[in-house]
Amino acid sequence: MNPAGPATGDGGRSGGPRLVARRAGPDGAPSLRVWLGRAGAVTPADRELLDEPEAARARRLPPGEVRDRYVAARAGVRRLLATELGRPAAEVRWGRHPCPRCPDPAHGRPRLLGPPAAPEVGVSRSGPWWLLAVAASGGVGVDIEHLPVAGRESLVRRCFSGAEREWLAALEPSARAAALARGWVRKEAVTKAWGVGVAAELRSVEVLAGTWRPGAASGLVTADDGSGWEVSDLVLPPEAGGGPVGGGRPVAALALPLRTDGLTD
């Protein structure tokens, strides 16, 4: 397996999004890139970039920091995609792929509307941080989360398999918090790349046990419908720190589909 490894962009010096993972195709051209961005103070220009569905969602959020971070993050994603696509940020249009399990168009993974050669995309945000993944082909899923894991016993029972729960229970409390945070973002990345969202049976997506080697930062995962995924932890830069993993510091993961020959797209 050739996991997407960490890479440096502008080193965060410009204050813009930072490239945290990349992969090249057989011809040497980028086949995958993942950026980490931070939502700053929202501006009128940020609000003007959002399309009506984004603006409507912003209006449903509590006014203040939560809403402002959403607006600034979506504007940041649009500006980065505009650079990648060579079109104005306001003309970036979003749609969704069909959900593999139901006809509801709200459940599929996001896609860009426009030319047939538009790349695949994955987006996630948590607190001030956001991730954008752009892949030349195939599905891609990313997840970033701040997870204060104390008191999350119901999450463990609901979303982790019996083998995963046993493995977590054997860890020291400090190690358990970090492992739980890592496990959660790995599962979320798979379901986002899969496009099934909350319809997925997360206990079937084992990322801490089964075929996953204990303590590994990447592995191959098989979902309950037989689809396979390559999952990797993303290495975030120091400026995204601020506490132990699973506490105030975010953690993130990337998922890519396996082809029938066992290779990733």
TORKOL-4160 file (C-alpha; in steps of 0.2 Angstrom, whole numbers, padded with zeros to 4 digits, m for minus):
265
<pt num="1" X="0000" Y="0000" Z="0000"/>
<pt num="2" X="0006" Y="0017" Z="m0004"/>
<pt num="3" X="m0003" Y="0029" Z="0009"/>
<pt num="4" X="m0005" Y="0047" Z="0005"/>
<pt num="5" X="0010" Y="0055" Z="0015"/>
<pt num="6" X="0012" Y="0072" Z="0022"/>
<pt num="7" X="0018" Y="0086" Z="0011"/>
<pt num="8" X="0022" Y="0104" Z="0014"/>
<pt num="9" X="0013" Y="0118" Z="0005"/>
<pt num="10" X="0017" Y="0136" Z="0009"/>
<pt num="11" X="0021" Y="0130" Z="0027"/>
<pt num="12" X="0007" Y="0141" Z="0033"/>
<pt num="13" X="0018" Y="0156" Z="0031"/>
<pt num="14" X="0005" Y="0165" Z="0020"/>
<pt num="15" X="m0010" Y="0161" Z="0032"/>
<pt num="16" X="m0018" Y="0152" Z="0018"/>
<pt num="17" X="m0023" Y="0133" Z="0016"/>
<pt num="18" X="m0008" Y="0121" Z="0018"/>
<pt num="19" X="m0006" Y="0105" Z="0008"/>
<pt num="20" X="m0005" Y="0091" Z="0021"/>
<pt num="21" X="m0006" Y="0076" Z="0009"/>
<pt num="22" X="m0003" Y="0072" Z="m0010"/>
<pt num="23" X="m0001" Y="0058" Z="m0022"/>
<pt num="24" X="0005" Y="0057" Z="m0040"/>
<pt num="25" X="m0002" Y="0046" Z="m0054"/>
<pt num="26" X="0008" Y="0035" Z="m0066"/>
<pt num="27" X="0012" Y="0050" Z="m0077"/>
<pt num="28" X="0018" Y="0061" Z="m0062"/>
<pt num="29" X="0003" Y="0072" Z="m0062"/>
<pt num="30" X="m0006" Y="0075" Z="m0045"/>
<pt num="31" X="m0019" Y="0062" Z="m0042"/>
<pt num="32" X="m0024" Y="0067" Z="m0025"/>
<pt num="33" X="m0021" Y="0083" Z="m0014"/>
<pt num="34" X="m0028" Y="0087" Z="0003"/>
<pt num="35" X="m0027" Y="0104" Z="0011"/>
<pt num="36" X="m0030" Y="0110" Z="0028"/>
<pt num="37" X="m0037" Y="0128" Z="0030"/>
<pt num="38" X="m0042" Y="0139" Z="0045"/>
<pt num="39" X="m0058" Y="0149" Z="0045"/>
<pt num="40" X="m0053" Y="0167" Z="0050"/>
<pt num="41" X="m0064" Y="0182" Z="0053"/>
<pt num="42" X="m0079" Y="0182" Z="0042"/>
<pt num="43" X="m0080" Y="0196" Z="0029"/>
<pt num="44" X="m0094" Y="0203" Z="0018"/>
<pt num="45" X="m0085" Y="0195" Z="0003"/>
<pt num="46" X="m0086" Y="0178" Z="0011"/>
<pt num="47" X="m0104" Y="0179" Z="0013"/>
<pt num="48" X="m0106" Y="0185" Z="m0005"/>
<pt num="49" X="m0097" Y="0169" Z="m0012"/>
<pt num="50" X="m0110" Y="0157" Z="m0004"/>
<pt num="51" X="m0123" Y="0150" Z="m0015"/>
<pt num="52" X="m0141" Y="0149" Z="m0009"/>
<pt num="53" X="m0140" Y="0132" Z="m0001"/>
<pt num="54" X="m0125" Y="0137" Z="0008"/>
<pt num="55" X="m0132" Y="0153" Z="0014"/>
<pt num="56" X="m0148" Y="0144" Z="0019"/>
<pt num="57" X="m0138" Y="0132" Z="0030"/>
<pt num="58" X="m0128" Y="0147" Z="0037"/>
<pt num="59" X="m0145" Y="0155" Z="0042"/>
<pt num="60" X="m0150" Y="0139" Z="0052"/>
<pt num="61" X="m0134" Y="0140" Z="0062"/>
<pt num="62" X="m0133" Y="0149" Z="0079"/>
<pt num="63" X="m0127" Y="0167" Z="0075"/>
<pt num="64" X="m0110" Y="0171" Z="0081"/>
<pt num="65" X="m0094" Y="0161" Z="0080"/>
<pt num="66" X="m0103" Y="0145" Z="0074"/>
<pt num="67" X="m0111" Y="0153" Z="0059"/>
<pt num="68" X="m0096" Y="0164" Z="0055"/>
<pt num="69" X="m0084" Y="0149" Z="0055"/>
<pt num="70" X="m0095" Y="0140" Z="0043"/>
<pt num="71" X="m0096" Y="0155" Z="0031"/>
<pt num="72" X="m0078" Y="0158" Z="0032"/>
<pt num="73" X="m0074" Y="0139" Z="0029"/>
<pt num="74" X="m0086" Y="0137" Z="0014"/>
<pt num="75" X="m0078" Y="0153" Z="0006"/>
<pt num="76" X="m0061" Y="0146" Z="0009"/>
<pt num="77" X="m0065" Y="0130" Z="0001"/>
<pt num="78" X="m0073" Y="0139" Z="m0014"/>
<pt num="79" X="m0058" Y="0150" Z="m0017"/>
<pt num="80" X="m0046" Y="0135" Z="m0017"/>
<pt num="81" X="m0057" Y="0126" Z="m0029"/>
<pt num="82" X="m0058" Y="0141" Z="m0040"/>
<pt num="83" X="m0039" Y="0141" Z="m0041"/>
<pt num="84" X="m0039" Y="0122" Z="m0045"/>
<pt num="85" X="m0053" Y="0123" Z="m0058"/>
<pt num="86" X="m0048" Y="0140" Z="m0066"/>
<pt num="87" X="m0065" Y="0148" Z="m0063"/>
<pt num="88" X="m0072" Y="0162" Z="m0052"/>
<pt num="89" X="m0076" Y="0156" Z="m0034"/>
<pt num="90" X="m0094" Y="0161" Z="m0035"/>
<pt num="91" X="m0096" Y="0149" Z="m0050"/>
<pt num="92" X="m0091" Y="0134" Z="m0041"/>
<pt num="93" X="m0107" Y="0123" Z="m0040"/>
<pt num="94" X="m0111" Y="0109" Z="m0029"/>
<pt num="95" X="m0121" Y="0093" Z="m0031"/>
<pt num="96" X="m0121" Y="0075" Z="m0024"/>
<pt num="97" X="m0118" Y="0058" Z="m0031"/>
<pt num="98" X="m0132" Y="0045" Z="m0029"/>
<pt num="99" X="m0132" Y="0037" Z="m0012"/>
<pt num="100" X="m0127" Y="0018" Z="m0015"/>
<pt num="101" X="m0141" Y="0013" Z="m0003"/>
<pt num="102" X="m0156" Y="0024" Z="m0006"/>
<pt num="103" X="m0163" Y="0036" Z="m0018"/>
<pt num="104" X="m0161" Y="0051" Z="m0007"/>
<pt num="105" X="m0150" Y="0064" Z="m0016"/>
<pt num="106" X="m0145" Y="0072" Z="0001"/>
<pt num="107" X="m0135" Y="0056" Z="0006"/>
<pt num="108" X="m0123" Y="0054" Z="m0008"/>
<pt num="109" X="m0105" Y="0061" Z="m0007"/>
<pt num="110" X="m0102" Y="0079" Z="m0014"/>
<pt num="111" X="m0097" Y="0082" Z="m0032"/>
<pt num="112" X="m0094" Y="0097" Z="m0042"/>
<pt num="113" X="m0106" Y="0102" Z="m0056"/>
<pt num="114" X="m0099" Y="0107" Z="m0072"/>
<pt num="115" X="m0087" Y="0099" Z="m0085"/>
<pt num="116" X="m0087" Y="0080" Z="m0086"/>
<pt num="117" X="m0068" Y="0080" Z="m0081"/>
<pt num="118" X="m0072" Y="0089" Z="m0064"/>
<pt num="119" X="m0062" Y="0081" Z="m0050"/>
<pt num="120" X="m0069" Y="0071" Z="m0036"/>
<pt num="121" X="m0069" Y="0081" Z="m0019"/>
<pt num="122" X="m0071" Y="0078" Z="m0001"/>
<pt num="123" X="m0074" Y="0091" Z="0012"/>
<pt num="124" X="m0074" Y="0092" Z="0031"/>
<pt num="125" X="m0073" Y="0105" Z="0045"/>
<pt num="126" X="m0072" Y="0106" Z="0064"/>
<pt num="127" X="m0071" Y="0121" Z="0074"/>
<pt num="128" X="m0060" Y="0133" Z="0065"/>
<pt num="129" X="m0052" Y="0120" Z="0054"/>
<pt num="130" X="m0057" Y="0113" Z="0037"/>
<pt num="131" X="m0051" Y="0100" Z="0025"/>
<pt num="132" X="m0053" Y="0099" Z="0006"/>
<pt num="133" X="m0047" Y="0084" Z="m0004"/>
<pt num="134" X="m0047" Y="0084" Z="m0023"/>
<pt num="135" X="m0044" Y="0068" Z="m0032"/>
<pt num="136" X="m0042" Y="0065" Z="m0051"/>
<pt num="137" X="m0054" Y="0050" Z="m0050"/>
<pt num="138" X="m0063" Y="0038" Z="m0038"/>
<pt num="139" X="m0072" Y="0043" Z="m0022"/>
<pt num="140" X="m0062" Y="0052" Z="m0008"/>
<pt num="141" X="m0067" Y="0055" Z="0010"/>
<pt num="142" X="m0059" Y="0066" Z="0023"/>
<pt num="143" X="m0064" Y="0069" Z="0041"/>
<pt num="144" X="m0057" Y="0081" Z="0054"/>
<pt num="145" X="m0064" Y="0082" Z="0072"/>
<pt num="146" X="m0061" Y="0089" Z="0089"/>
<pt num="147" X="m0066" Y="0075" Z="0100"/>
<pt num="148" X="m0067" Y="0078" Z="0119"/>
<pt num="149" X="m0069" Y="0059" Z="0122"/>
<pt num="150" X="m0073" Y="0059" Z="0140"/>
<pt num="151" X="m0091" Y="0052" Z="0143"/>
<pt num="152" X="m0092" Y="0045" Z="0125"/>
<pt num="153" X="m0097" Y="0028" Z="0131"/>
<pt num="154" X="m0113" Y="0028" Z="0120"/>
<pt num="155" X="m0103" Y="0032" Z="0105"/>
<pt num="156" X="m0091" Y="0017" Z="0108"/>
<pt num="157" X="m0106" Y="0006" Z="0110"/>
<pt num="158" X="m0115" Y="0012" Z="0095"/>
<pt num="159" X="m0101" Y="0014" Z="0082"/>
<pt num="160" X="m0087" Y="0002" Z="0087"/>
<pt num="161" X="m0087" Y="m0017" Z="0085"/>
<pt num="162" X="m0085" Y="m0029" Z="0099"/>
<pt num="163" X="m0067" Y="m0032" Z="0094"/>
<pt num="164" X="m0064" Y="m0014" Z="0094"/>
<pt num="165" X="m0072" Y="m0011" Z="0111"/>
<pt num="166" X="m0062" Y="m0025" Z="0118"/>
<pt num="167" X="m0046" Y="m0017" Z="0111"/>
<pt num="168" X="m0051" Y="0001" Z="0118"/>
<pt num="169" X="m0055" Y="m0006" Z="0135"/>
<pt num="170" X="m0037" Y="m0014" Z="0137"/>
<pt num="171" X="m0029" Y="0003" Z="0134"/>
<pt num="172" X="m0024" Y="0015" Z="0147"/>
<pt num="173" X="m0036" Y="0030" Z="0149"/>
<pt num="174" X="m0024" Y="0043" Z="0140"/>
<pt num="175" X="m0021" Y="0031" Z="0126"/>
<pt num="176" X="m0039" Y="0026" Z="0125"/>
<pt num="177" X="m0044" Y="0044" Z="0122"/>
<pt num="178" X="m0032" Y="0046" Z="0107"/>
<pt num="179" X="m0037" Y="0029" Z="0100"/>
<pt num="180" X="m0055" Y="0033" Z="0100"/>
<pt num="181" X="m0053" Y="0050" Z="0092"/>
<pt num="182" X="m0042" Y="0041" Z="0078"/>
<pt num="183" X="m0055" Y="0028" Z="0076"/>
<pt num="184" X="m0069" Y="0040" Z="0074"/>
<pt num="185" X="m0062" Y="0050" Z="0060"/>
<pt num="186" X="m0056" Y="0035" Z="0051"/>
<pt num="187" X="m0074" Y="0028" Z="0051"/>
<pt num="188" X="m0081" Y="0045" Z="0046"/>
<pt num="189" X="m0069" Y="0046" Z="0031"/>
<pt num="190" X="m0074" Y="0029" Z="0025"/>
<pt num="191" X="m0093" Y="0033" Z="0026"/>
<pt num="192" X="m0090" Y="0050" Z="0017"/>
<pt num="193" X="m0080" Y="0042" Z="0003"/>
<pt num="194" X="m0093" Y="0028" Z="0002"/>
<pt num="195" X="m0107" Y="0041" Z="0001"/>
<pt num="196" X="m0119" Y="0032" Z="0013"/>
<pt num="197" X="m0117" Y="0044" Z="0028"/>
<pt num="198" X="m0127" Y="0040" Z="0043"/>
<pt num="199" X="m0135" Y="0025" Z="0034"/>
<pt num="200" X="m0119" Y="0016" Z="0037"/>
<pt num="201" X="m0117" Y="0002" Z="0050"/>
<pt num="202" X="m0102" Y="0010" Z="0058"/>
<pt num="203" X="m0098" Y="m0006" Z="0068"/>
<pt num="204" X="m0095" Y="m0015" Z="0052"/>
<pt num="205" X="m0081" Y="m0003" Z="0047"/>
<pt num="206" X="m0067" Y="m0009" Z="0058"/>
<pt num="207" X="m0052" Y="0003" Z="0059"/>
<pt num="208" X="m0045" Y="m0003" Z="0076"/>
<pt num="209" X="m0047" Y="m0021" Z="0075"/>
<pt num="210" X="m0049" Y="m0035" Z="0062"/>
<pt num="211" X="m0038" Y="m0033" Z="0047"/>
<pt num="212" X="m0031" Y="m0016" Z="0055"/>
<pt num="213" X="m0014" Y="m0019" Z="0063"/>
<pt num="214" X="m0015" Y="m0012" Z="0080"/>
<pt num="215" X="m0006" Y="0005" Z="0082"/>
<pt num="216" X="m0005" Y="0007" Z="0063"/>
<pt num="217" X="m0008" Y="0024" Z="0055"/>
<pt num="218" X="m0015" Y="0016" Z="0039"/>
<pt num="219" X="m0024" Y="0001" Z="0034"/>
<pt num="220" X="m0036" Y="m0008" Z="0022"/>
<pt num="221" X="m0055" Y="m0008" Z="0027"/>
<pt num="222" X="m0069" Y="m0019" Z="0020"/>
<pt num="223" X="m0087" Y="m0012" Z="0022"/>
<pt num="224" X="m0102" Y="m0023" Z="0025"/>
<pt num="225" X="m0106" Y="m0023" Z="0006"/>
<pt num="226" X="m0089" Y="m0029" Z="0002"/>
<pt num="227" X="m0082" Y="m0013" Z="m0004"/>
<pt num="228" X="m0064" Y="m0010" Z="0001"/>
<pt num="229" X="m0055" Y="0006" Z="0007"/>
<pt num="230" X="m0038" Y="0012" Z="0010"/>
<pt num="231" X="m0038" Y="0023" Z="0025"/>
<pt num="232" X="m0024" Y="0034" Z="0032"/>
<pt num="233" X="m0022" Y="0046" Z="0046"/>
<pt num="234" X="m0017" Y="0063" Z="0041"/>
<pt num="235" X="m0002" Y="0072" Z="0048"/>
<pt num="236" X="m0008" Y="0089" Z="0053"/>
<pt num="237" X="0005" Y="0104" Z="0055"/>
<pt num="238" X="0010" Y="0110" Z="0072"/>
<pt num="239" X="m0001" Y="0126" Z="0071"/>
<pt num="240" X="m0016" Y="0114" Z="0072"/>
<pt num="241" X="m0011" Y="0108" Z="0089"/>
<pt num="242" X="m0016" Y="0114" Z="0106"/>
<pt num="243" X="m0018" Y="0099" Z="0117"/>
<pt num="244" X="m0017" Y="0080" Z="0117"/>
<pt num="245" X="m0025" Y="0070" Z="0103"/>
<pt num="246" X="m0043" Y="0068" Z="0107"/>
<pt num="247" X="m0044" Y="0083" Z="0118"/>
<pt num="248" X="m0042" Y="0101" Z="0111"/>
<pt num="249" X="m0031" Y="0096" Z="0096"/>
<pt num="250" X="m0040" Y="0090" Z="0080"/>
<pt num="251" X="m0037" Y="0073" Z="0072"/>
<pt num="252" X="m0040" Y="0069" Z="0053"/>
<pt num="253" X="m0041" Y="0054" Z="0041"/>
<pt num="254" X="m0042" Y="0051" Z="0023"/>
<pt num="255" X="m0051" Y="0036" Z="0014"/>
<pt num="256" X="m0049" Y="0031" Z="m0004"/>
<pt num="257" X="m0058" Y="0016" Z="m0013"/>
<pt num="258" X="m0049" Y="0000" Z="m0018"/>
<pt num="259" X="m0051" Y="m0006" Z="m0036"/>
<pt num="260" X="m0055" Y="m0024" Z="m0039"/>
<pt num="261" X="m0037" Y="m0027" Z="m0042"/>
<pt num="262" X="m0033" Y="m0021" Z="m0024"/>
<pt num="263" X="m0025" Y="m0005" Z="m0029"/>
<pt num="264" X="m0032" Y="0012" Z="m0025"/>
<pt num="265" X="m0039" Y="0024" Z="m0039"/>
